[in-house]
Amino acid sequence: MSQQIVDELRRLKRASGQLEQPKQPKIIKNADPTYAINWADLNTYALTSMGLVPILLGIWALYNKLDDLVPEHFKSQTINSLVHLGTLMLVGVLLVGLLLSLVLSYLSIIQRYYHFKLTLRGHELVTEKGFFQRNTITAAQNRIQAVVLRQTILRQLFHLISVQVLLASTATTDEDNDSLVILPVISETNAAVVRHYLPNLPENMPRYNRITRGGKWRLIRNAMLEALVLVVPICWFFRPWGLLSLLLFPLAWLFGWYAGRNAGVVWDSRLLFLQIGKHLHRETYVVEQSKIQSVTLKETFWMKSAGFMHVVVNIRQGNGNAAVEVRYLPTAVGQQLYDWYR
């Protein structure tokens, strides 16, 4: 039987009602908006984390503890053995240590946000996550005090952001600083997704009032002075190996430059936007005027004569306070912000 005849028979049966019409997919109009992280996003989030730094610091702290317990002759014998292995072997040991730290950081994030899901149920945000232990956290929208957009320097290069909210009461003892991660990682081009769960956010982020070149220079100067306080005693008491601490100076310059480049404020009729950069992390706070606890202006005699001031915005966080400080703003901008708040 030809295909033409088969098609004609089906047409006739369908016209007579003997052949059922194909079923259409069900559309649930009142379904709760849900976001589920995919593996690509989760891998990107884990690989662009700065979690390597605290792991290395933990290893260093552990080494210092062992340094007090291990006999001196055993340490000397071990160091001599490593020296005789040669430079290439030492570099190999360091690379293995770094690789192990990266793997630990990666696995830690993967298990924490495994199958992460965010659901909006009425006026409550519900998150589910975890591999070894599945955690479900519920936070009412009316308890949200501020929205925080976080980026490491690596995620800025890839145009990725993490979205957290500061809550007026503790969401869970596992969350740091009474904040709740509602989107671990999302592309800046898809940031409109955030408005499904946080409708008070604007569609487009505004342009900031940045600190001036003089303010940036002062942030770099402060970072270099802090490094100097560490480098001088290290070089003196741990010479000649202490000279390696001189590498802290270019790192301090980078920290100061990054802080100055990413600092700024802007506001509209109801929202205040604060942006700060510290330790190669950029944080953008979005807070409604009615949720601000207080605004404080700080200036020394020298800052006043140079036309700078620090602005501290206090936001309720849990049962305490989150103080967001934008440093070395022009005096006129800081005063305008204070007048807007009043």
C-alpha positions, 0 to 999 in steps of 0.5 A: 500500500502506497504512503499516499493511500495511507495518508488518505485513509487517516484523513478520512478517519480523522474527519469521521472522528474515528482517529484521535487527534494528537494530544497537546502538551499541558500548559500549567498557567499557575506553575511556580517560577523555578530556576534549576542550575545546569552542569555547565553553569555549576562547573563555571561557578566552581572553576572561577571561584577564589576558594583556592586562597583560603585553602592555601591559607589553611595549609599554611596555618597547619604548617605553622602548627606542625612547626611547633610540634615537629622536632628541629632535627627532623625539620632540618633533615626534611628541608635538606632532602628537598633541597637535594631533590633539585629545583624541578622537583620542588616546582613539581611538589608546589604544582601538585599542592596547587592542583590538589587545592584547586580540586578540593575547592572545586569539589567543595563547591560542586557538593554544596550547590549540587542540583541547586533549585530556586522556586518562587512560591507566592511571596517566598523564595525557596532554595534547594541544594546539596549532595551529601545533605540536601538543604531546603531554605525558605525566605519571605520576600518582605524580609529581604533588606538588600540584594548583593551581586557578587563577582570575583575578578575571574567571573568579571572576565567571563561576565558572570554574577552571583546573586545573594540577598541580605535577610532581616532574620537568620535564614539558616545557620549554614549561610554566612552572615545571614545571606542567602544565595538565590542564584549561584551563577548567571550570565550578565546577559541573562540578568533579566531572569533575576527580576522573576524572583526580585521584581524590585530590581531595575531592568538595567543597572545605572551608571555610577558616580565613581571616585576620582583619580585622587581617591584611587591613588589613596586606596593604592597608597593605603594598600601599599602601606599595609603591605609595608607593615608586613614586609619589613618584619618578615624580611628582618626576622626570616632573611634571606627567605623573607625577601620573597615577601617583597612580592606582596608589594605588586599584589597590594598595588593590584588590590588598591587599584582594583578597589579604586576601579570598582568603587562608586554610588548612584541612586534614584527615587527609591533605590540606592546602588553601592559598589565596592571592590575588595580582595579582588571581589566586586560587590554591588548592593541594591537597597531600597531607601526604606530599608536603610538603617542609617547613613554615616559620613566620615572625614578626617581633617586631611580628607576634608581639605582634599575634598574626600569623605567615606560614606557608610550605609548601614543595612539590617542583616540577620539580627545585626548590621551590615555596614557597606563603606564606599571610601574616598568619595568626592565630598559633594557626592557624599553630601548629596547622598546623605541629603537624599537619604534624609 
